[in-house]
């Protein structure tokens, strides 16, 4: 029972350790108003001052268009320089109304198509805050007023104080991209490659209400709800206006479960239902995608993920990612017209480069427990020295052209050989003489530069140079229906292909090129011939552009008015988390099991500290609990304490000699080494059992892990996890023969390997030996916080103990995609995996006669051999079109009469 309680307490309080790598840098804070507080580290003062200037105007505009004011102060956090490499950001209502920015936008400047990374993040992420903060119904308002930012979990009914969090990704992200495009700063709606992706998808007839509302696992994977959702919302904005589109979220939040009445929210907002809006959208863009032209030519290979091409001398490089296999780098020789395929490796995603005759990719990789670095990485994911923080653009001998990530939180800053060169709003290239070519914007006017000299301008926010050949500058730029290849030569611009789906290219000769094109199923690399005609890049125009927020504050105020941030003093109340459950008794005469738990959560905005104080009651116990977690420093720690108020099992429980009435647990985790895909961690855990004053175990474990995951594969391609552990328990399990301390040692190895077509095989072995007594636990693991020394068989009816245990298992699995989606029914099924698993376990008992085990009908024995066979299917249950819940249906056979053959259904993750 104790471990059950410790497990549940940690689940309802907060998750183990934060996924954000906020690092141990010192932060500053500045309270702009009762609406806004900014957190930043001193190297990011310029970016913080930019936010100080622009964010109040964005909030004011969103208050007008979303139709309400947020009921909590917004915390805007600029992650420290140790996380500048992550080109991402997020917004959340838990534990507070907040958004966190990561400063790595310069790594993929062409994709985001923005002039300022921090301004794009502000427009996008604060739109999410307004979407999610809306509570226009009495249930959500009352829940928030009484319990704070919380989830109340009753039997099968979660009540949440921010109902729009159930909305599908294509609504949340599509609307946020619409809003990022309003401020004359660019955004993904101005990206020609993204338009090409959208129109190929529409042309293939894949844009259906069910496909868009559900989170799917098909090409273009994670991009689909973002960019295709953005075009849907752009259509709505052009037809009904931005205020009407943004007001949808206030209308939807009139229902505590708005996702169950989505059509009503659309009709309430636009006067037209969900399905009709889809048909109207398709009709609006029908002339675009029906007239779209696809690239023809010799197919080299297909690819499934974004990536850019590079060229070194006569060598064209591009990285290819299979659906579920390893990455390869293709090297095309423009002289011999031959292709060399480099052996599949672990190169991280990013641009491939030849540097000193070796292959690298420019990417971001986790290189330490609290650091994600941008740089050049080899196929073992080891960083090349002197490239940290450099988003490499081009190499010519010893000449290097790159964006400095640290200084590019705002506009991307191009550096040449360690010196600042210019602001650039596109990727950049070098010619054979190390001349520099890039695009730079003034408002919407986009100008191609050679060194510091302007060459050519057009209207737009997207387009990038790809090559210089025979005094001609080749570049990719928008077309009406997507994107294509262009050339500037002698003051004139020509389009070089009728295709609208070219998203990158490199020249073989002035008459032939290799292009990466997008289709509805994949990306393709093709060799094609030039077809030139006079045509300028197409300007994307939207009637909602240029809603620039008012600059309310000056830039140079933060440094003097900011205060040092103290995470302990920053602790404040977040919410009251309550769980209630009940089920009928399974054993005749037993009490019906139930659970009530309620915990107050306190946290600081950076989530360095989290404190929980609560109460729990079951059919047996009443307990008071408190938990504390710190994840700021390298040594991360968690403590839990409890006090038994009443134990209904014993009328005089608190007077039982072996019971103390108090208990608790702790966990210390120390990341040791991260090198490529290898990691080592050291952890120490322990607990004090309120039910047995003699039981105070400590477990020390050393964990090593290697894991390669590629593409959409559910299982890793290569996986190795090994754990060594040692357990010590002072004066534990005292009896006539054993009055001393207990020690226990052992280890576990898990080895997995993926194969083509998503077949997977896994081997596992574990061994544990106790110093004395039958003290090793073997059970079904149901609802228990387990120790590394424990063993588990899912079908065991009663738990066992032993003095020595061996275990080995083998598993075969095959993933397939018989997905089923619906746009009204609030659940779908996707990504199924059939599996067959066999496990053999040998239990050996202590040599003392009083520990010889008796089994009915089998007499006495000093050992027991158990075999368990499991066959079943794992699948992902998609709840409310968005939340992925891992589920299992399994049939189990057990050779031991202490177990039972059974059919089991389980949910492996909570939501």
C-alpha positions in Angstrom: 0.0 0.0 0.0 2.8 2.4 0.8 4.3 2.2 -2.7 0.9 2.5 -4.2 0.4 5.7 -2.3 3.9 7.1 -3.1 3.2 6.4 -6.8 -0.1 8.1 -6.9 1.1 11.1 -4.8 3.9 11.7 -7.4 1.5 11.4 -10.3 -1.1 13.8 -9.0 1.4 16.3 -7.8 3.7 16.7 -10.7 5.8 14.7 -13.2 9.2 13.4 -12.4 11.7 15.9 -13.9 11.0 18.8 -16.2 11.8 18.3 -19.9 12.8 21.9 -20.3 16.6 22.4 -20.0 16.4 25.7 -18.3 19.9 25.2 -16.9 21.5 26.7 -13.8 22.0 30.1 -15.3 21.0 33.1 -13.2 17.7 34.8 -14.4 16.4 38.3 -14.1 12.8 39.3 -13.9 10.9 42.4 -14.9 7.3 43.0 -14.1 6.0 45.2 -17.0 2.5 45.4 -15.6 -0.2 43.3 -13.8 -0.6 41.6 -17.2 3.0 40.8 -18.0 6.2 39.6 -16.4 9.4 38.8 -18.4 12.2 36.4 -17.3 15.6 36.3 -19.0 19.3 35.8 -18.5 21.7 38.7 -18.9 23.0 37.6 -22.4 19.5 38.0 -23.7 19.0 41.6 -22.6 18.4 42.9 -26.2 15.8 40.3 -26.9 14.1 41.0 -23.5 14.0 44.7 -24.4 12.4 43.9 -27.7 9.7 42.0 -25.9 9.4 44.9 -23.4 8.5 47.0 -26.5 6.3 44.8 -28.5 4.5 42.3 -26.3 2.1 44.8 -24.6 0.9 45.9 -28.0 0.4 42.3 -29.0 -1.6 41.6 -25.8 -3.7 44.7 -26.5 -4.5 43.6 -30.0 -5.3 40.1 -28.9 -7.6 41.4 -26.2 -9.5 43.2 -28.9 -9.7 40.3 -31.4 -10.0 37.3 -29.0 -12.6 39.3 -27.1 -11.5 39.1 -23.5 -8.7 39.8 -21.1 -6.7 37.0 -19.6 -7.5 36.4 -15.9 -3.9 35.7 -14.9 -0.6 37.6 -15.4 1.3 36.2 -18.4 4.9 35.0 -17.7 7.1 35.2 -20.8 10.4 33.3 -20.3 13.4 33.5 -22.5 15.2 30.2 -22.0 18.9 30.7 -21.1 21.7 30.5 -23.6 22.1 26.8 -22.9 18.8 26.3 -24.8 19.2 28.9 -27.5 19.7 26.0 -29.9 16.1 24.8 -29.7 14.1 26.4 -32.6 10.9 26.2 -30.7 8.7 27.7 -28.0 5.6 26.6 -26.1 2.7 28.0 -24.1 0.8 26.4 -21.2 -1.7 27.1 -18.5 0.1 24.7 -16.1 1.3 25.6 -13.6 0.6 29.2 -14.6 -0.3 31.2 -17.6 3.1 31.2 -19.3 5.1 30.9 -22.5 8.7 29.8 -22.9 10.9 30.8 -25.9 14.0 29.0 -27.1 16.4 31.0 -29.2 17.4 28.7 -32.1 15.4 30.2 -35.0 18.5 31.0 -37.0 19.1 27.3 -37.5 16.1 27.2 -39.9 15.6 30.8 -41.0 14.0 29.8 -44.4 11.3 27.6 -42.8 10.0 30.3 -40.5 10.2 33.0 -43.1 10.4 35.7 -40.5 12.4 38.9 -40.0 12.7 38.5 -36.2 12.6 35.2 -34.5 11.6 36.6 -31.1 8.8 38.6 -32.6 7.4 35.6 -34.5 7.5 33.6 -31.2 5.7 36.3 -29.4 2.9 36.6 -31.9 2.6 32.8 -32.2 2.9 31.7 -28.5 0.9 34.5 -27.0 -1.9 33.6 -29.4 -1.8 30.2 -27.8 -2.1 31.8 -24.4 -5.2 33.6 -25.4 -6.7 30.5 -27.0 -6.1 28.4 -23.9 -6.8 30.9 -21.1 -10.5 31.5 -22.2 -13.0 30.2 -19.6 -16.4 31.4 -20.9 -18.5 28.9 -18.9 -19.5 28.7 -15.2 -17.9 25.3 -14.7 -14.4 26.4 -15.9 -14.6 29.8 -14.2 -15.7 28.2 -10.9 -13.1 25.5 -11.1 -10.4 28.1 -11.7 -11.7 30.5 -9.1 -11.7 27.8 -6.4 -9.0 25.4 -7.4 -6.7 27.4 -9.7 -5.1 26.0 -12.9 -6.1 22.4 -12.2 -7.5 19.1 -13.5 -10.1 17.4 -11.2 -10.3 13.7 -12.1 -13.5 12.0 -11.1 -14.4 8.5 -12.3 -14.1 8.8 -16.1 -14.8 12.6 -16.0 -11.9 15.0 -15.9 -12.9 18.6 -15.2 -10.4 21.2 -16.4 -10.2 24.9 -15.8 -9.1 25.7 -19.4 -11.5 23.8 -21.7 -9.9 24.9 -25.1 -6.9 22.7 -24.3 -8.9 19.8 -25.8 -9.0 21.4 -29.2 -7.3 19.7 -32.1 -3.8 20.8 -33.2 -4.9 22.1 -36.6 -7.2 24.6 -34.9 -4.7 25.7 -32.2 -1.6 25.8 -34.4 -3.4 27.0 -37.6 -4.8 30.0 -35.8 -1.4 30.7 -34.1 0.3 30.8 -37.5 -2.4 33.1 -38.8 -1.7 35.4 -36.0 2.1 35.2 -36.4 1.5 36.6 -39.9 -0.2 39.9 -39.0 2.7 42.1 -38.1 4.7 42.8 -41.2 7.2 40.3 -39.9 6.6 37.4 -42.3 5.7 34.0 -41.1 4.9 30.5 -42.5 1.9 31.7 -44.6 4.5 33.5 -46.8 6.6 30.4 -47.3 6.4 29.0 -50.8 7.5 25.5 -49.8 4.7 25.4 -47.3 2.2 26.6 -49.8 3.4 23.8 -52.2 3.0 21.3 -49.4 -0.6 22.5 -48.7 -1.7 22.5 -52.3 -0.3 19.0 -53.1 -2.2 17.7 -50.1 -5.4 19.4 -51.3 -4.9 18.2 -54.9 -4.6 14.6 -53.7 -8.0 14.9 -52.0 -6.6 14.3 -48.5 -8.1 17.4 -46.9 -11.1 16.0 -45.2 -12.8 16.9 -41.9 -11.6 13.6 -40.3 -8.0 13.9 -41.6 -7.6 17.4 -40.2 -9.3 17.2 -36.9 -7.3 14.1 -35.8 -3.6 13.9 -35.0 -2.3 11.5 -37.6 0.9 9.7 -38.4 1.1 10.3 -42.2 3.2 12.6 -44.4 3.9 15.5 -43.9 3.7 14.3 -40.3 4.0 17.1 -37.6 3.9 19.9 -40.2 0.4 19.1 -41.4 -1.8 20.6 -38.6 0.5 23.7 -38.6 0.6 24.8 -42.2 -2.5 23.3 -43.7 -4.4 24.4 -40.6 -2.8 27.9 -41.2 -4.2 28.1 -44.7 -7.7 27.0 -43.5 -7.6 29.9 -40.9 -6.2 32.3 -43.5 -9.3 31.5 -45.6 -11.5 32.2 -42.6 -9.7 35.5 -41.8 -9.9 36.7 -45.4 -13.6 35.8 -45.5 -14.8 36.8 -42.0 -12.0 38.9 -40.6 -9.3 38.2 -38.0 -11.5 39.3 -35.0 -14.2 36.8 -36.0 -11.7 34.0 -36.4 -10.0 34.7 -33.0 -13.4 35.0 -31.3 -14.0 31.3 -32.0 -12.0 30.4 -28.9 -14.2 32.5 -26.6 -17.3 30.9 -28.2 -15.9 27.4 -27.9 -15.1 27.9 -24.2 -18.7 28.5 -23.4 -18.9 24.7 -23.1 -16.9 22.9 -20.4 -16.2 20.3 -23.0 -16.2 22.4 -26.2 -14.6 19.6 -28.2 -17.8 17.6 -28.0 -19.8 20.5 -29.5 -17.3 21.8 -32.1 -19.8 22.2 -34.9 -21.9 24.4 -32.6 -18.9 26.6 -31.9 -18.3 27.0 -35.7 -21.9 27.9 -36.3 -22.0 30.3 -33.4 -18.9 32.0 -34.7 -19.3 32.0 -38.4 -22.9 31.0 -39.0 -21.7 28.0 -40.9 -21.0 24.5 -39.7 -17.6 22.7 -39.6 -18.1 20.5 -42.7 -19.5 23.4 -44.8 -16.5 25.6 -43.9 -14.2 22.8 -45.2 -16.1 22.7 -48.5 -16.0 26.5 -48.8 -12.2 26.4 -48.2 -11.6 23.8 -50.9 -13.6 25.8 -53.3 -11.6 28.9 -52.5 -8.3 27.3 -53.3 -9.5 24.9 -56.1 -8.1 27.1 -58.9 -4.7 27.0 -57.1 -4.3 23.3 -56.5 -5.9 22.1 -59.7 -3.5 24.2 -61.8 -0.5 23.3 -59.8 2.3 21.7 -61.9 4.5 18.9 -60.6 8.2 18.4 -61.4 9.0 15.7 -63.9 12.4 14.1 -64.5 14.6 11.1 -63.4 13.7 10.0 -59.9 16.8 9.5 -57.7 15.1 8.7 -54.4 12.3 9.6 -52.0 12.6 11.3 -48.7 10.1 11.8 -45.8 11.4 14.7 -43.8 12.5 18.3 -44.3 16.2 18.9 -45.1 18.3 21.2 -47.2 20.8 20.5 -50.0 24.4 21.8 -50.0 27.2 21.8 -52.6 30.9 21.5 -52.1 32.9 21.9 -55.4 31.5 19.3 -57.8 29.7 17.4 -55.0 26.0 17.9 -54.2 25.0 16.6 -50.8 21.5 15.8 -49.5 20.3 13.7 -46.6 17.6 11.1 -47.0 15.3 9.9 -44.2 13.2 6.7 -44.7 9.8 6.3 -43.1 11.2 4.3 -40.2 14.9 3.6 -41.0 18.3 5.2 -40.7 19.4 8.3 -42.4 21.7 8.3 -45.4 23.7 11.0 -47.1 23.7 11.0 -50.9 26.7 12.5 -52.7 26.1 13.4 -56.3 29.2 14.1 -58.5 28.3 16.7 -61.1 31.3 15.7 -63.3 30.8 12.0 -63.5 27.0 12.1 -62.8 27.4 9.3 -60.3 25.9 8.9 -56.8 27.6 7.7 -53.8 25.4 6.6 -50.9 27.1 6.9 -47.6 26.5 4.2 -45.1 23.5 4.7 -42.9 24.5 6.5 -39.8 23.3 8.5 -36.8 23.7 12.0 -38.3 21.2 14.3 -36.7 18.7 16.1 -38.9 20.2 19.1 -40.6 22.2 20.4 -43.6 25.0 18.0 -44.7 28.5 19.5 -45.2 31.8 18.3 -46.5 34.4 19.8 -44.1 38.1 18.7 -44.3 36.9 15.8 -46.5 34.6 14.5 -43.8 30.8 14.5 -43.6 28.9 16.4 -41.0 25.4 17.8 -40.5 24.7 21.3 -39.0 22.1 20.6 -36.3 21.2 20.8 -32.7 22.0 17.9 -30.3 21.8 17.4 -26.6 25.5 17.4 -25.5 25.1 17.7 -21.7 22.5 17.3 -19.0 21.5 20.9 -19.4 22.7 21.9 -22.8 21.5 21.5 -26.3 24.2 22.7 -28.8 24.1 23.9 -32.4 27.2 22.9 -34.4 28.6 20.4 -36.8 28.1 16.7 -35.8 29.5 13.5 -37.3 27.6 10.3 -37.8 28.2 9.4 -34.1 26.7 12.7 -33.1 29.9 14.0 -31.7 30.4 17.8 -32.1 33.3 19.3 -34.1 35.3 21.7 -32.0 35.0 25.4 -32.7 31.5 25.2 -34.2 29.4 25.5 -31.0 26.6 28.0 -31.5 27.3 28.4 -35.2 24.5 27.6 -37.7 26.8 26.9 -40.6 25.6 28.1 -44.0 28.6 27.6 -46.4 32.2 26.4 -46.5 34.8 27.4 -49.1 38.2 26.1 -48.1 39.0 27.9 -44.8 36.2 30.4 -45.2 33.2 29.8 -43.1 29.8 31.5 -43.3 27.4 31.0 -40.4 24.7 32.5 -38.2 25.7 33.2 -34.7 22.8 31.8 -32.7 23.6 33.6 -29.4 23.2 37.0 -31.0 20.3 36.1 -33.3 17.4 36.0 -30.9 16.0 38.9 -32.9 17.1 39.2 -36.5 19.5 36.6 -37.9 23.1 37.8 -37.7 25.4 36.5 -40.4 29.1 36.0 -39.6 32.0 35.5 -41.9 35.2 34.0 -40.4 34.2 34.9 -36.8 33.3 38.5 -37.7 29.8 39.9 -37.9 29.0 40.6 -41.6 25.3 41.5 -42.0 21.7 40.9 -41.0 20.3 38.3 -43.4 16.7 37.0 -43.6 17.5 33.9 -45.6 20.1 31.2 -45.7 23.3 32.3 -47.4 25.9 30.8 -49.8 29.4 31.4 -51.0 30.7 31.3 -54.5 34.1 29.9 -55.5 35.7 33.3 -54.7 34.0 33.5 -51.3 31.5 36.2 -52.4 28.5 36.1 -50.1 24.9 35.9 -51.3 21.8 36.3 -49.2 18.3 37.9 -49.0 17.5 40.8 -46.7 14.2 42.5 -46.1 13.1 46.1 -45.6 9.4 45.6 -44.7 8.0 43.3 -47.3 10.6 44.3 -49.9 13.0 41.4 -50.2 16.4 42.1 -51.8 19.1 39.8 -53.0 22.6 40.9 -52.0 26.1 40.1 -53.3 28.3 41.0 -50.4 27.0 44.4 -49.4 25.6 45.3 -52.8 21.9 45.0 -53.6 21.2 43.0 -56.8 17.5 42.4 -57.2 14.2 42.9 -55.2 10.7 41.6 -55.1 7.8 41.7 -52.7 7.7 38.8 -50.1 9.3 37.3 -47.1 10.6 34.0 -48.5 13.2 32.9 -51.0 16.8 31.8 -50.7 19.9 31.6 -52.9 21.1 28.2 -53.9 24.1 28.6 -56.2 26.2 30.9 -58.4 27.2 29.5 -61.8 28.7 31.4 -64.8 27.8 34.8 -63.2 24.2 33.7 -62.8 22.6 33.7 -59.3 20.1 30.8 -58.9 17.5 31.0 -56.1 14.2 29.4 -54.9 11.2 31.7 -54.6 7.4 31.7 -54.5 5.0 30.9 -57.4 1.3 31.4 -57.3 0.7 27.8 -56.5 3.9 27.0 -54.5 7.6 27.5 -55.2 10.1 27.0 -58.0 13.6 27.6 -59.3 14.6 31.1 -60.6 17.8 32.7 -62.0 19.1 36.3 -62.0 21.5 37.0 -64.9 22.6 40.3 -66.4 19.8 42.2 -64.6 17.0 39.9 -65.7 15.0 37.3 -63.8 13.7 34.1 -65.3 11.8 31.1 -63.9 13.5 27.9 -64.9 10.7 25.3 -64.4 7.0 25.1 -64.8 6.8 23.0 -61.6 5.3 24.5 -58.5 6.5 21.9 -56.1 10.3 22.6 -56.1 11.4 23.4 -52.6 15.2 23.2 -53.0 17.7 22.6 -55.9 21.3 22.5 -56.9 22.7 23.0 -60.4 24.5 20.2 -62.3 25.1 22.4 -65.3 23.4 25.6 -66.6 20.9 23.3 -68.4 20.3 20.6 -65.7 19.6 20.5 -62.0 18.8 18.3 -59.1 15.6 19.3 -57.2 13.9 18.4 -54.0 10.1 18.5 -54.7 7.1 17.8 -52.5 4.2 15.5 -53.2 1.3 14.3 -51.1 3.2 11.2 -50.1 6.8 12.2 -49.7 9.6 14.4 -50.9 11.4 13.4 -54.1 14.8 14.1 -55.5 14.8 14.3 -59.3 17.2 15.3 -62.1 15.4 17.7 -64.4 16.1 20.0 -67.3 15.8 23.8 -67.5 12.7 25.2 -69.1 13.2 29.0 -68.9 10.6 31.7 -69.3 10.2 35.3 -68.0 8.3 35.4 -64.7 9.1 37.1 -61.4 8.5 35.6 -58.0 4.9 35.7 -57.0 3.8 38.0 -54.1 1.5 36.4 -51.5 -1.1 39.0 -50.5 -3.6 38.7 -47.6 -6.1 41.2 -46.7 -5.3 40.8 -43.0 -1.6 41.9 -43.3 0.2 44.7 -41.4 -1.7 44.6 -38.1 1.4 46.0 -36.4 1.0 46.4 -32.6 1.7 49.7 -31.0 5.1 50.1 -29.5 4.1 51.1 -26.0 7.4 51.1 -24.2 11.0 52.1 -24.9 13.9 49.7 -25.4 16.4 50.7 -22.8 14.6 50.3 -19.4 15.0 46.7 -18.5 18.6 46.7 -17.3 17.9 49.2 -14.6 14.5 48.0 -13.5 15.0 44.2 -13.5 15.5 42.2 -10.3 17.3 39.0 -9.7 15.1 36.0 -9.8 14.9 33.7 -6.7 13.2 30.5 -7.5 12.3 29.7 -3.9 10.8 33.1 -3.3 9.0 32.7 -6.6 6.9 29.7 -5.3 3.2 30.5 -5.5 -0.1 28.7 -5.5 -0.9 27.0 -8.8 -3.9 24.8 -8.3 -5.7 22.1 -6.3 -5.4 18.7 -7.9 -8.1 16.2 -7.0 -8.6 12.6 -8.0 -11.6 10.4 -7.1 -12.1 6.8 -8.1 -14.3 3.8 -7.1 -14.7 0.2 -8.1 -16.6 -2.8 -6.9 -14.8 -5.3 -4.7 -13.3 -8.3 -6.5 -13.2 -10.5 -3.4 -16.3 -11.7 -1.6 -16.7 -9.9 1.7 -14.0 -7.3 1.0 -14.7 -3.5 1.1 -15.3 -1.8 -2.2 -12.0 0.0 -3.0 -12.1 3.7 -3.5 -9.6 6.6 -3.6 -9.9 10.3 -2.8 -6.8 12.5 -3.1 -6.4 16.3 -3.1 -3.2 18.2 -3.3 -2.3 21.9 -3.3 0.5 22.6 -5.9 2.9 25.4 -5.5 5.5 26.2 -8.2 7.7 28.9 -9.5 7.3 30.2 -13.1 10.5 28.5 -14.3 9.5 25.2 -12.7 12.8 25.0 -10.8 10.8 24.1 -7.6 7.5 22.4 -7.1 5.8 21.8 -3.7 2.7 19.7 -3.1 0.7 19.4 0.1 -2.3 17.1 0.2 -4.6 14.6 1.7 -5.4 11.0 0.6 -8.1 8.5 1.8 -8.7 4.9 0.7 -10.9 2.2 2.1 -8.0 1.4 4.5 -6.1 4.6 5.2 -6.2 8.4 5.8 -3.0 10.2 5.2 -1.5 13.7 5.0 1.2 14.2 2.4 3.8 16.6 1.3 6.2 16.5 -1.7 9.0 18.7 -3.0 10.9 18.6 -6.3 13.9 20.6 -7.5 15.1 20.3 -11.1 17.3 23.3 -11.5 20.7 21.9 -10.9 22.6 18.9 -12.2 21.6 16.9 -9.1 17.8 16.7 -9.4 15.9 15.6 -6.3 12.4 14.7 -5.1 11.2 14.2 -1.5 7.9 12.9 -0.3 6.6 12.6 3.3 3.4 11.3 4.8 1.6 11.0 8.1 -0.9 8.4 8.9 -4.0 10.0 10.3 -5.9 6.8 10.6 -5.5 3.1 9.6 -8.8 1.2 9.5 -7.0 -2.1 9.3 -5.8 -1.8 13.0 -8.1 -0.2 15.6 -5.0 0.8 17.6 -2.7 1.2 14.6 -0.5 4.0 16.1 0.3 1.8 19.0 1.6 -1.2 17.0 5.2 -1.7 18.0 6.5 -2.1 14.4 4.6 0.9 13.0 5.7 4.5 13.2 2.7 6.2 11.5 5.1 8.3 9.3 6.7 7.5 6.1 8.3 9.0 3.0 10.5 8.6 0.0 13.2 10.4 -1.9 14.9 10.2 -5.3 18.2 11.8 -6.3 19.2 11.7 -10.0 22.6 12.7 -11.3 23.2 12.7 -15.1 26.8 11.7 -15.5 27.7 11.7 -19.2 26.0 12.4 -22.5 28.0 11.6 -25.6 26.2 11.2 -28.9 23.5 8.7 -28.3 25.1 7.3 -25.2 24.1 8.4 -21.7 25.0 7.4 -18.1 22.9 8.3 -15.0 23.4 7.6 -11.3 20.4 7.6 -9.0 19.8 7.0 -5.3 16.3 6.3 -4.0 14.8 5.2 -0.7 11.8 5.2 1.5 10.7 4.9 5.1 7.7 2.5 5.5 5.1 3.8 7.9 3.9 0.2 8.3 7.3 -1.2 9.4 9.9 0.7 11.3 12.5 -1.9 10.4 12.1 -1.3 6.7 14.2 1.7 5.4 15.7 0.6 2.1 18.1 2.5 -0.1 18.7 1.6 -3.7 21.7 2.9 -5.7 21.6 2.3 -9.5 23.8 3.1 -12.4 22.0 3.3 -15.7 23.4 3.3 -19.3 21.3 3.8 -22.4 21.8 3.9 -26.1 18.9 4.5 -28.4 18.4 5.3 -32.1 15.0 6.5 -33.2 14.2 7.4 -36.8 11.2 8.6 -38.7 7.8 7.6 -37.5 8.9 4.2 -36.2 7.2 3.4 -32.9 10.1 1.3 -31.7 13.8 2.2 -31.8 16.0 1.0 -34.5 18.7 0.2 -32.0 18.3 0.1 -28.2 20.4 -0.9 -25.3 19.7 -0.3 -21.7 21.7 -1.8 -18.8 21.3 -1.2 -15.1 23.4 -2.2 -12.2 21.8 -1.8 -8.8 22.6 -2.3 -5.1 20.0 -2.3 -2.3 20.7 -1.8 1.4 18.1 -2.0 4.2 19.3 -1.7 7.8 17.9 -4.3 10.3 15.3 -5.3 7.8 13.1 -8.4 7.8 14.3 -9.4 11.3 13.6 -13.0 12.3 15.1 -15.8 14.3 17.9 -16.5 11.7 18.5 -13.0 10.3 18.9 -10.1 12.7 21.3 -8.3 10.4 21.1 -5.8 7.6 19.8 -6.8 4.2 21.8 -6.3 1.0 20.7 -7.0 -2.5 22.5 -6.6 -5.8 21.9 -7.4 -9.5 21.4 -6.0 -12.9 19.2 -5.8 -16.0 20.0 -5.7 -19.7 17.4 -4.8 -22.5 18.5 -5.1 -26.1 16.2 -4.1 -28.9 16.6 -4.0 -32.7 14.3 -2.7 -35.4 14.2 -4.1 -38.9 12.5 -3.1 -42.2 8.7 -2.7 -42.4 8.7 -1.9 -38.6 9.5 -5.3 -37.3 11.0 -5.2 -33.9 12.8 -7.8 -31.7 13.7 -7.3 -28.0 15.7 -9.4 -25.5 15.7 -8.8 -21.8 17.5 -10.5 -18.9 17.6 -9.7 -15.2 19.3 -11.2 -12.1 18.9 -10.3 -8.4 20.5 -11.9 -5.4 19.6 -11.1 -1.7 22.0 -11.6 1.1 19.5 -13.6 3.1 15.8 -14.2 3.5 13.2 -14.4 0.8 13.1 -10.7 0.2 13.1 -10.2 -3.6 9.6 -9.3 -4.8 7.9 -10.9 -7.8 4.5 -9.5 -8.6 2.2 -8.1 -11.3 3.5 -4.5 -10.9 -0.1 -3.2 -10.7 -0.2 0.4 -9.4 3.1 0.1 -7.5 6.2 2.4 -7.5 8.8 -0.3 -8.2 12.4 -0.7 -7.4 15.1 -1.9 -9.9 15.5 -5.1 -7.7 11.8 -6.1 -8.3 10.6 -8.6 -10.9 7.2 -8.5 -12.7 4.9 -11.0 -14.5 1.6 -9.5 -15.5 -0.5 -12.5 -14.8 0.6 -13.3 -11.3 -2.4 -13.5 -8.9 -0.4 -13.4 -5.7 3.0 -11.8 -5.2 6.0 -14.0 -4.4 9.3 -13.5 -2.6 12.5 -15.3 -3.3 16.2 -15.2 -2.3 17.6 -15.3 -5.9 15.8 -14.7 -9.2 16.8 -15.1 -12.8 14.6 -13.8 -15.7 14.9 -13.8 -19.5 12.4 -12.8 -22.2 12.1 -12.4 -25.9 9.6 -10.2 -27.8 8.6 -10.0 -31.4 6.5 -7.1 -32.7 5.2 -5.7 -35.9 3.7 -2.2 -36.3 1.1 -1.5 -39.0 -1.2 1.4 -39.8 -4.8 0.2 -40.0 -5.9 3.6 -38.6 -9.5 4.6 -38.0 -10.5 8.3 -37.7 -13.8 10.1 -37.4 -14.5 13.8 -37.1 -17.5 13.6 -34.7 -16.8 10.6 -32.6 -14.3 11.8 -29.9 -11.9 8.9 -30.2 -10.0 7.2 -32.9 -7.5 4.3 -33.2 -4.1 4.5 -34.8 -0.7 2.8 -35.1 -1.3 -0.8 -34.0 1.4 -3.2 -33.0 1.0 -7.0 -32.8 3.3 -8.6 -30.3 4.3 -12.0 -29.1 6.4 -12.3 -25.9 7.7 -15.2 -23.8 9.3 -14.8 -20.4 11.0 -17.4 -18.2 11.7 -16.8 -14.5 13.6 -18.9 -12.0 12.8 -18.3 -8.3 15.2 -19.7 -5.7 14.5 -19.8 -2.1 16.6 -19.4 1.0 18.3 -22.6 2.3 16.7 -22.5 5.8 14.0 -25.1 6.4 11.6 -22.5 7.5 11.8 -20.8 4.1 11.2 -23.9 2.0 8.0 -23.1 0.0 5.0 -25.4 -0.2 2.6 -25.3 -3.2 -0.7 -27.1 -3.2 -0.5 -30.5 -4.9 3.3 -30.1 -5.5 4.8 -30.5 -2.1 7.9 -28.6 -0.9 10.5 -27.1 -3.2 13.5 -24.8 -3.0 12.9 -23.3 -6.4 10.2 -22.5 -8.8 10.2 -22.1 -12.6 7.5 -19.9 -14.1 6.9 -19.3 -17.8 4.5 -16.6 -19.1 3.4 -16.2 -22.7 1.8 -12.9 -23.9 0.2 -12.3 -27.2 -1.7 -9.1 -28.0 -2.0 -5.8 -29.6 -0.8 -2.4 -28.6 -2.5 0.6 -30.1 -2.8 4.3 -29.7 -6.2 5.5 -28.7 -6.7 9.1 -29.8 -8.9 10.9 -27.3 -10.7 14.1 -28.3 -8.8 13.9 -31.6 -5.6 15.0 -30.0 -4.5 13.2 -26.8 -2.6 10.0 -27.5 -3.3 7.2 -24.9 -1.2 4.0 -25.3 -3.5 1.0 -24.8 -3.2 -2.7 -24.9 -5.3 -5.8 -25.4 -3.4 -8.9 -24.2 -4.0 -12.6 -23.7 -1.7 -14.2 -21.1 -0.9 -17.9 -20.4 1.0 -18.7 -17.2 2.6 -22.1 -16.4 2.4 -21.6 -12.7 -0.8 -22.3 -10.7 -0.3 -19.1 -8.8 -1.3 -17.3 -11.9 -4.3 -17.5 -14.2 -4.7 -17.4 -17.9 -6.4 -14.0 -18.6 -7.4 -11.5 -21.1 -6.2 -8.0 -20.0 -7.0 -4.5 -21.2 -4.8 -1.7 -20.1 -4.1 2.0 -20.5 -0.4 2.6 -20.2 -0.3 6.4 -19.9 -2.6 8.9 -18.2 -3.8 12.2 -19.7 
